[in-house]
Amino acid sequence: MSMTREDKQLEEIMVADLMIPSEKVAHVQLNNPLEHALLVLIGSGYFAVPVLDESNKLAGSISKTVILDQILGNERYEVERLSQLKVHEVMDKIVSVPHDAPLIDGLKAVIDEPFVCVVDEPGYFVGILTRRAILKVLKREYYRR
């Protein structure tokens, strides 16, 4: 009989137990134009999304702020740049955490970020770990004791 996440002790919980799987996470590809990335961000309601390469390995992240910085001109928004620039030209490097890492490693990674990307051993994107997911577990443990 396998344990559910609720049955595990805090020290037994792994990042994979708490992550949102990649199939449920909006993302963009390296060669997408910024226009597409902005549409994905607006459509998903996210502030930032992972950037994946052609084989679905994690390459970075892109945020609304990064995109807006690229189109902000001296006197106007240079909206035409959205179709000219590619995601890989402006994306941020990203902190990731292995899917088999313990909860404490995930906690350390999300202290300064709302989410971190989760990768498997070869570096393929497998999901995200949110600060919210960790806080929910910590709250549950606090009231359990």
C-alpha positions, 0 to 999 in steps of 0.5 A: 500500500503506497502512502498518500502525500497527506500520510507522509511525514514532512521529512519524507515529502519530495518535490515530485509529491507537490509539483504541478505536472508539466502537462498542466503548465503553460510554457513557450519555446525558445524560438517563439516570438515575444508576441506569442509569449505575451499572449500565453502569459496574458491567456494563462494569467501567469506572471512568468512561464518556463521556456523549453527547447525543442526537446522539452528541456528547461532553458529559462523563463520569460515574464511580462516584465521582461517583454515590456522592457523590450518594447518600451521606447523613449517616447512610445511602446515599440509594439512591432518589436514583439514580432521581431524578437524571439524568446531566447534573445531576452529570456531569464536564466532560471533556478530549477530543482530536481524532481527527486529532491526533498521538500526542504530543497524546494522550500529553499528554491521558492523563498525568492520566487513564486515558483520554480521549475522541476526537472528530471535527471537529464534536465527535461521539464516535468513541472513546477513547484509553487510557494503556495503548495509548500505553504499548504503542506507546512500549514497542515503539519503545523495544525497536525502537531 
